Amino acid sequence: MPANKRPRRLNYSVNKKWPVTGGKVWGAIKHFKKLRERVAFEWETKWLSNAMTIVLAKLKKYGINPNKI
């Protein structure tokens, strides 16, 4: 390797960066579906209602209608 070139394989910003928003949206949808299944199975608990409030806020932030999931 020539002395004036930096090693690309060791450069994090070239090799490892990717957009995160797609993963966040997908994760929020997946979390909402799992919580909905748990509510159907375990009924409504305080923990589940708190988690549902958080995930519904995320879905609203991302502009996703929870009724159509």
Backbone as a ProteinNet text record, in pm:
[ID]
protein_1_A
[PRIMARY]
MPANKRPRRLNYSVNKKWPVTGGKVWGAIKHFKKLRERVAFEWETKWLSNAMTIVLAKLKKYGINPNKI
[TERTIARY]
84.5	0	89.5	59.5	140.4	130.5	231.2	239.8	140	97.6	9.3	-139.7	-174.8	-316.1	-349.2	-467.5	-507.5	-577.7	-567.7	-628.5	-781	-851.3	-998	-1060.4	-998	-1058.1	-1058.6	-979	-975.6	-1055.2	-1114.3	-1185.2	-1331.7	-1374	-1510.7	-1615	-1593.5	-1697.4	-1717	-1618.8	-1634.6	-1703	-1667.4	-1712.3	-1833.2	-1856.3	-1954.2	-2078.3	-2082.9	-2199.6	-2313.9	-2434.5	-2553.8	-2669.3	-2777.1	-2890.6	-2960.8	-3003.8	-3063.6	-3215.2	-3271.1	-3414.1	-3499	-3460.6	-3538	-3546.4	-3436.5	-3435.5	-3521	-3523.2	-3605	-3753	-3793.9	-3935.1	-3976.1	-3892.2	-3922.8	-3929.2	-3837.7	-3837.1	-3960.2	-4007	-4127	-4249.9	-4258.8	-4372.2	-4368.7	-4250.8	-4235.5	-4271.5	-4226.3	-4255.6	-4405.8	-4471.1	-4615.6	-4691.2	-4650.4	-4718.3	-4700.6	-4579.1	-4554.9	-4636.2	-4641.5	-4719.4	-4867.3	-4917.8	-5058.6	-5088.5	-4995.5	-5013.3	-5010.9	-4919	-4909.8	-5033.2	-5088.7	-5210.7	-5324.8	-5332.7	-5438.4	-5420.6	-5296.8	-5270.1	-5274.6	-5209.9	-5195.7	-5296.7	-5382.7	-5470.4	-5388.5	-5451.4	-5387.2	-5320.1	-5188.9	-5116	-5059.2	-5013.3	-4957	-4831.8	-4746.9	-4624.6	-4658.7	-4755.7	-4793.4	-4857.6	-4936.6	-4998.7	-4893.9	-4792.9	-4685.6	-4604.4	-4573.5	-4497.9	-4578.2	-4707.9	-4793.7	-4798.8	-4801.5	-4799.5	-4672.7	-4559.5	-4431.9	-4427.3	-4468	-4459.5	-4560.3	-4675.9	-4772.6	-4720.7	-4646.1	-4584.9	-4480.9	-4404	-4304.7	-4372.3	-4479.3	-4549.8	-4607.6	-4659.9	-4713.7	-4601.9	-4486.3	-4371	-4326	-4330	-4288.8	-4400.3	-4520.3	-4631.5	-4694.8	-4701.4	-4759.5	-4890.9	-4994.1	-5124.6	-5127.8	-5142.7	-5139.9	-5261.2	-5368.8	-5486.7	-5466.3	-5369	-5346.4	-5229.1	-5173.7	-5060.9	-5115.3
-117.4	0	124.2	220.1	342.8	420.1	494.9	566.1	680.8	738	853.7	818.5	691.5	651.7	598.5	632.1	575.8	441.9	349.3	217.2	223.3	197.9	204.8	96.1	-17	-127.2	-100.2	-5.1	29	154.6	215.8	342	313.1	342.4	311.5	383.9	511	588.4	545.4	481.4	433.6	297.5	211.2	72.3	38.8	108.3	62.2	147.8	267	351.5	313.2	318.2	293.7	367.7	392.3	463.2	375.9	438.3	363.7	375.3	470.9	496.5	378.5	308.7	193.5	88.9	65.7	-31.6	12	141.2	191.5	172	204.7	192.4	46	-40.2	-182.9	-238.3	-193.2	-239.8	-195.6	-73	-24.1	-103.4	-134.3	-213.5	-353.9	-414.3	-549	-549.6	-447	-435.9	-421.3	-339.1	-318.9	-450.1	-528.1	-655.3	-752.9	-758	-847.8	-806	-674.9	-627.9	-658	-644.4	-674.4	-821.2	-910.2	-1053.3	-1080.1	-1012.8	-1033.5	-982.2	-870.7	-818.5	-916.7	-978	-1076.3	-1199.4	-1235.4	-1355.7	-1329.5	-1220.5	-1193.7	-1093.7	-1040.7	-930.2	-803	-700.8	-569.1	-554.5	-549.8	-525.3	-383.9	-336.9	-201.4	-190.9	-294.7	-295.3	-289.5	-371.2	-374.2	-242.9	-182.5	-55.9	54.4	54.3	152.1	130.3	4.6	-26.5	10	-13.4	19.7	170.5	247.5	394.2	441.7	383.2	422.4	386.6	265.1	222.1	296.9	331.8	410.5	551.2	607	738	730.9	621.5	604.7	591	511.9	495.3	627.8	706.5	837.2	927.6	921.1	1001.6	964.4	833.2	788.1	800.7	840.4	859.6	730.5	631.8	501.6	487	446.4	425.2	285.7	273.7	142.2	56.1	115.3	37.6	-39.3	0.4	-65	-162.9	-188.7	-282.8	-421.4
0	0	0	-84.5	-87.6	43.4	73.1	201.3	212.7	100.6	107.6	112	109.4	115.1	253.7	303.3	431.8	407.5	499.2	478.6	490.1	383.4	383.1	469.3	476.8	552.5	702.2	749.3	890.4	922.5	821.7	841.2	872.2	994.5	1038.5	954.5	929.3	862.2	717.6	658.7	521.8	519.7	614.4	607.5	693.2	802.1	899.4	915	861.8	884.7	790.6	841.1	762.5	828	754.6	814.8	918.7	1027.4	1136.7	1138.2	1069.9	1082.4	1037.7	935	890.5	999.4	1068.2	1176.7	1294.1	1321.7	1432.8	1403.9	1282.7	1245.7	1249.9	1190.2	1188.5	1330.4	1416.6	1554.9	1631.4	1606.8	1675.3	1631.8	1503.5	1453.6	1513.3	1517.3	1572.8	1720.8	1794.2	1937.1	1959.9	1877.3	1891.2	1869.8	1769.6	1742.9	1858.6	1913.8	2027.4	2150.2	2175.8	2290.2	2272	2149.9	2123.3	2151.2	2112.5	2140.4	2291	2361.9	2506.7	2579.2	2533.4	2595.5	2575.1	2457.8	2432.5	2521.8	2550.8	2630	2780.1	2825.2	2968.8	3023.3	2943.2	2978.8	2995	3045	3054.4	3190.9	3193.6	3317.9	3313.3	3425.7	3432.6	3344.7	3350.2	3269.6	3120.7	3078.9	2937.5	2893.3	2981.1	2942.3	2928.8	3017.3	3006.1	2878.2	2848.9	2727.8	2602.9	2607.2	2492.6	2471.3	2580.5	2569.2	2499.4	2537	2477.6	2329.9	2296.9	2157.2	2069.6	2124.6	2046.8	2020.7	2116.3	2094.4	1983.6	1980.5	1874.4	1738.3	1732.7	1605.2	1557.2	1650.3	1613.6	1562.2	1627.7	1586.8	1445.4	1413.4	1280.7	1177.1	1219.5	1126.1	1080.5	1170	1136.1	1210.3	1139.4	1200.8	1262.4	1395.7	1459	1423.6	1375.9	1338.8	1208.8	1130	1000.4	1003	1121.2	1130.7	1150
[MASK]
+++++++++++++++++++++++++++++++++++++++++++++++++++++++++++++++++++++

